């Protein structure tokens, strides 16, 4: 709903006094009874306009979803036409529980409905970087609130944030994001609440600050002297997970990261909201034993029966699960196109010893691409396999991966430098590798291929020092090095259609890649930095096409960010 108040020459100002909450539709009747002379309020669904001159109040007709119809009003005893116009507008504002905007021409987009619904919030995180696929044994976060807003542009301090988990306000939960098996659905239920019916376009998750300030604390604290949010490495050492202002403003899930679109809550409806905390993409090692949180969260309205996408990864030759031993792994990514049209990873997990995986819960009706990569216990690489156009609720059954036929049959390593200049010139960078694929009946799409090799891949980097800057780097820039271990072959591709899927064989010849880097403000809660904030490179350091070379390290052309702050 768009709401405007248009007065005469005297403007109505935005009002947010708590006293206004006592206004109601009855106040509008009372105010109208005191009016006389030329004054009018003409209201239409989706638009409220109060012209300066008109003979009388006309009926107010609002769509039935508002459940409100107001009749004609006669005006008597006009003392101040502008005041009474504003008073009528204020009463409408409270009757509809919306925000009043100024008469200066500004508008507010609203998604409020009539009545209340309820919501239950859960948390999931299928970890892909737990030891031995990474250095982490545990990652603890302490959650004190989950909130939602109907406006896509609401700021941190805007009015209208709705509390979804009031239980956490007095009893925060400390959760080990790595505590659940990788193919299980829910990590934890965070709470539930009644809330106004409407469409919610932003979500934020607030953590207990590491100082312990800002209210109640959890009954136990696994971080033991390292704040209330921390990582535990495989060697048993504890390290504080740095938050900065994120403890106050929250970890944001903006509209583009709500899978399946905004969260719609109808009157009398009970909705399930799931938040996926992609831990492995959310932690930036800073060196010297320090770790920083760069939140990579997604949310979505989950189905009541926890539908998901599942399957079993097999070696195409033997028909058995890939033998990963102590050092290999089978990684599975759930992806969707972002605003650039390229597939980005929403969730990532590790297949179990039998090759099974399960992404759940998922929003009903949403479509995803599933990308699988593998390295066995002997270090031999497999091609990526892509299952495209897969709806939630699908069991993909057997998904084949082929061991690479190259000599050696080992993955490639892409290594390059990210630089940042301008302002503070310090950024967090997320770096990924993409292969361009032709999807039958869909078209060409860049697909992110998950980085393999555990700690040998460094895709989340802190660009905060000039000590690693190579010759020719921009003046006064900070630099950092990334490494991406990737399949050295083209992928197998299948498109899900009419509940069936078959996979093409990998194309022979050159294996081209594109490297993408995204810049974020350190400790900025996932806020983008630099201009532009995302860059792609498809050339090696010599200016040639960026192609994979089995068993070799391929230097990538430098990625230079400017205008960073």
N, C-alpha and C positions, 0 to 999 in steps of 0.2 A: 504494500500500500504506500502511495506517495501522498504526503500531507503538506499543504501549503496554507498559509494565512496571508491574504493580500488585503491590506488596509488602504486608507486614504494616504494623505501625506504624512500623517503621524504613524510611526511604525510600532508594531507589537514586538517586544523583546522576548527572547527565550527565557522561560521560567522553569526552575527546578526545585522550588522550595518544598520542603516536606509537607507544609500546610496544604499544598494543592492536592495531595493525595485524598483529602476529605471531600473533594468535589465529586459529583456524580451526575447522572442524567437529570436527576431531580433539580440540581442547581441550575441546569440550563432552563428548565421550565420556569423556575422562580425568576431567573434573570430575564427571561423573555417577557414575563408578565409585567415587568417594570419598564418596558421599552415603549416608545411612542415615536411617530414621525418616520421619516425616510431612513430606514436602516434594514439590512437584510443579511441573512446568512444562507447561502446557497451551497449545499453539500451534495457531492456525488460520491459513489463508491470509487475508491482509489484516488480521490482528489477532493480536498476541502478548500473552498475559496470563499472569502468574505469580501465582496466588492464594497466600495465606499457608498454607492447610492443604489437604492432599489425600493420598491413600494412596500414590501412586507416580507416576512419570513415565509419561505416556501417549504414544502415537506422535505424531510431528510430521508433519503432512501439508501440504505446500506445493504450490501449483499447479504443473503441469508446466513452466510458463515459467521457474520458478526452478530446475528440474532438481535438486531436493534433497529427499530423504525420509530422515528420521531415525527410528530404531527406538526400542524401549522402553529405558529406562535404570533400573537398580536403584540406590538411594541407600544408602550406608553411611557410618558414622562422621561423623554430623552434629556439627559443632563450632559453626557459626554459620549458622543457616538463612538469615538475610537476606543474609549474604555470599555463600553458595552460590547463592542465587537470582539475585543480581546477576551472579555469575561466569558462570552459564549464559546469562543475558541478553546479557552482553558477547560471549560466544563466538558466539551467534546473530547479533549485530550485525556481527561481522567476517565471518562466513561469508557474509552477504548483502551486505556492503559498503554498509551503510546507517548512519544516524546513530542513536545511542542517546539516548533522551530520559529525563527524570527520572520518578520514580514519582509525582510530584505531580499527575498527571492530564493533563499536556500531551501533544499528539499531533503527529506530523509526517507530512505527506502526501508520499509518495514515488512516483517513476515508474521505478525502476530495474528492469532486466531481467537476464537471464542472458546472459553472453558479451559480446562486443564487436562493434561495427560501425565504420564509417569515415565521415568526412564531408569534403566539399570545399566551401570557402567562396568565393563570388564577390561582386563589387560591381558595381552598376549605378547609373546616374544620368542619365536623359534630361533635360538642362537646358532650362529654359524662360526663364531670365532672362539668358542670355548676350547680349552685344551683338549686334544692335541692340535686342533686347527687354528689355534691362537694361543696367546699367553695368559688368558684370563681363566680363573676358576670360578669367581663370583663377581657380580656387579650389583651393588646395593643402591637403591634409591628410596627415599622416604617421602611419601606423597601425602599432602595435607588438604588438597582440594582439586576438584575437576569442575570447570565452568564452561558455559556455552553462551554464545551471543547470536542474535538474529541478524545483525548487520555484518556484512563482509568487510566493512571498513572501520569497525569499532577499534578504538585505541585502548592501550593498557588501562587507562583511567576512565574510560567511558562508562556512563551509567548503563544498566541493562544486562550486565553479566549475570547469568543464572547459575546458582550452585546446583550441581548434579549429584554431589556426594557429601551431604551435610554430616554424615557419620565421621568422615575424616577430619572435620574441623576440630573435634574434641579428642579424637583418637587416630592420629596419623598412622599409616601403615608403612613399615619398612619391608621392601620386597626385593628378593634376590632374582634378578632378571634371568639368571641361568639355572633356576631351580627345577625346571620342568623338562621332561623328555621332549626332544625336538619335534616329534610328530603328534604331541598332545595339543588340545585346543586352547584352553584357558589357563593362564598363569594365576590370575586372582580376580575375584569380584571386588570392586572398589566401593560400591555403595549404590544407593538409589534415591530418587526424590520425585516429588510432584513438581510440575512446572507449567507455565502458561503454554497452551497449544500454539504452534507456529512452526516456522522453518528456521533452523539454526545453522548458521554458515561458518562459524568459528568455534573452535574448542581450544581450551588451554588447560594445562596440567601444572599445578603449583607444588613445588617441593619444599620440605623443611630446609631452611638454610643451614649450612654447615656450622654456623655459629650457635645454632640452637635457639636463636631469637624468634620472635613473631608467633609465640603461642605454644600449645601443648606439644609434647614430644612422645615418641613411641615408647612403650614399656621396656623394650630391650633395644640395644644398639650394637649391631655386628661390626660397625666401623671402629669402635673402641679407640677414641682419641684422634681419629681422622675424619672428624665431622660426622654427618649423618647420611652422606652419599659418598660411596667409595668403591674402589676396585680391589680385588684380591687376586694377585698373580699366582701362577702355578708354584712358585717358590715359597708361597705363604705370606709374602709381604703385603702390607696394607698401604693404599695410597688414596688420599682424598681426591674426589672427583670435583673439580672446580666448577662453580656455578655462576659467580658474580651476580648480576642483576636478575638472572633467570629465576632465582628464588622468590623475587618480589613480583615480577611481571608474568611469569609462567612460561612453560614450554608450549609454543604455539603449534596448532594444527590449522593452517589457513584453508580457505575454500579449495585450493588446488590439491590439497592433501587429504581431503575427505572423499574416500573412495565411494563411488556411486552417487555423488552429489550431496547437497545439504541434508541434514537430519530433519526429517519431517515428523512432528509430534501432533497427532490429532486429538481432539477432545475425547476423553475417556479411553485413549489408546495407551497401551504399555509398549514401550520401545526399548530394544536392546542396543546399546552403543558399545562397540569394541574399539579399544585403542591399541595399536601395535607399536611397541617401543623397539625400533630397529637398533638394538644396542651396538652391534658391531659397526654400524655406520655413524654412530653417535659419539664415539670416543676418539679424541685426538691426542696421541702421545706427544708430549712437549719436550721429552728428554729430561734427564736429571730426575727421573722417577715421578714426574708430574703428568697428570692426565686431566684433560678439559672436556666438558660436555658440549657437543655440538648436536643438538637434538635432531634426529631424523625420525619423526613420528608420523603415522597415518591413523586415520579414524574412519569409521564407517558404521552404518546401521546394520547390525548383524541379524541374520535369520534366527528364528526361534529354535530351529532344530540344528543349529550350528553347522550348516552346510559348508563344505569346503571343496578343495581340489586336492586329490590324492593320486598316488600311483606307485609303481615299483620300477626302479632303475635296474637294467640288466646289461651285461656285456653281450653285444649283438652276436658275437661268435660262439660263446659258450652257453648263452641263455641263462647263466647264473649271475647272482649279484657280483658287482665289481669287488675284487679282493683288495681292500684298502690297507690291510696290515696296520702297522703302528704309525705310518707317516702319510698315507694317502687319504683321500676324502672324496665323497660325491656331494657336490653342492647343487642345490636347487633354488632358483630364484623365481619369484612371482612378480610380473612386470605389467605395466600399462604405459601407453604413450603419455608424455607430458605436453606442455603447451608448444614445444618445438616439433612435436610429432614423433620424437624418438622414444623408444621404450626405456624406462628407468626402473630400477629395482624398488619395489615396495616392501617386500619381505624376502628373507633368505634363510634357508635351513640346511641341515646336513641330513642326508638319508641315513637310516639306521643300518645295522649290519646285514639286514635282509634286503636292503635297497628301498625300503618304504619311506614315503614322506607324506605329509598331510598339512595343508594350509587351511586353517579354520580358526574362528568363524569368518565368513565372508558375507558381504552385502548381497542380498537376493537380486538377481538380474544382472550383476556386474560381469564383465568379460575381461579375461586376463590372457597373458602369454606366459608360458612356463619355459624356463631355460635351465638346462642341465649341463654341468661340466664335471669331469672326473680325472683324477690321477690315482693310479693303483699303488700298492705298497712297494713296487719296484721302481717307482718314479716315471713309469710310462704314462703318457698323456692320451686322453680320449678326445675326439671331436666334441663340440657342443651339439646338443640336440634341442631344437626349439619346437614346442607345441603351441601353436597360435590359435587365438579366437576361442579360448576355452571358458565356458560359463561356470559359475559357481555351482557346486553340487555334482561335479563330474569326477568319476574315477577313471583316470587315463589308463589304468591297468599297466601293461608292460611298456616301458619307454626304453628303446635301445640306444646305447652309445657304442661307437666303434673306436677301437684302439687305433691310434694314428699309424699309417703305413710308411711314414717318412723315416729316414735314417739320419740321426737317431730319432726314435719316436718319443721325443721329449718336448715339453712345452717351450714357448718362447717367452722372453722377458723384455718388456718395453720399459725403458728407463729414460727419464727426462727431468727437466728443471722447471719449476713454476716460480715466477718472480712477481713481486707486488711493489708498486710505487705510488706515491701520492699520499697526502695526509699522514697517518701513522705508519702506513706501508706495512702493516701486519695483518695477515688474514689467515683463516683456516681454509684449506682447499680440499675438495672431494674430487678425486680423479678416477675416471673409469674408461674402459675400452669398449668400443662398439664395432659390430660387424653389420654391414648393409645386406639385407636379405630381401628376396622377392617372394612375397607371400601370394600364392594363387588366389585370384578373385579379391584380393585386398590391395596389393600394390607393394612398392618398395618401402622398407622401414629400417631405420637403424635400431639395432637391438643390443642392449648392454650385455656383455659376456662377463659373468662373475669372475673376479680375480681369484686365482688359486694359490696354493703354496703356503697357506697359513701366514706365519710371521715374515716369510720371504717376500710377500707383497706388502707394499706400503701405499695405500690409496687415500687415507685420511692424514693429511700432513699440516703441520704448523709452519707457516711462512712468516718467520719473525726474526730472522738473523741474516746478516750479509756475509757470514763466514763461508757459505757454500756457493756464493755467486761466481759463475764462470766468467772468463774474459768476454767482454761484449755485452754483459748484462746491462740493463738500463741504469743510469746514475742514481745513487741513493736508494737502490731497491733492496728489498729483502728476498732471499731465495731459499728454496727447499727442493729436495730430490724425492721423486716418487718411483716406485717399481710396481709393475703389473705383470703377473705371470698368467699367461693366456694360452689356450689351445693353438697349435701351429697348423691347423687345418680349417677348412670351411665347414660350416655346420650342416647337420641333417635338419630338414625342415618338414613339419607336418601342420596342416590346418584342420582344426576340428570342424566337422560338417556333418549334420544329420546323425549325430551321436557316434560317428566313426572318425578314425584318423589313421593315416599312413604316412610314413616318413621317407623322404627322398634320400638318396645317398649323397655324401659330401661331394661338391664340385671339385674337380682336379684343378691344378694350376696355382696361380698366385693367391695368397691369402691376405687381402687388404684389411686394414683396421683404421679406425678413427679414435683418437684420444680426446676425451672431453674433460674439462676442468671447470668446477663451479666454486666461486669465491664467497666466503661468509665472514661476517664480522666476528672476531674472537669474543667469546662470552656474550654474544648478541642474541642468543636464543634462536639461532637459525636464520637471522636476518642477513640478506645478501649484501655483498660489498663490491666495490669497484664498478667501473663503467666501460664495457658491459660486465655483468657478473658471471657470465658463462662464455667459454670459448672452446672451439674444437680445432684439432690439428690432425691432418692426414698425411703429413710429410715426416720423413726421418731427418736427422740432424744435417744430412747432406742435401736436403731439398728434394729427395726422391720420394716416390710413393711409399707409404708406411706399410710394409708387408712383414708378416711373421716369418721368422727363420727358426726352424726346429733346433732346440738345444742352445740357442745363442741369445745374447743380449743385444737388442736393437735400440740405438739411441734415437730419441724422438726430438723433433724441433722444439725449441724453448717456447713455453707458454708465458706470455708477458701480460700481466694485469696492470692497468693504470687507473687513476682516479679513485684509489682505495682509501677508505676512511673508517 
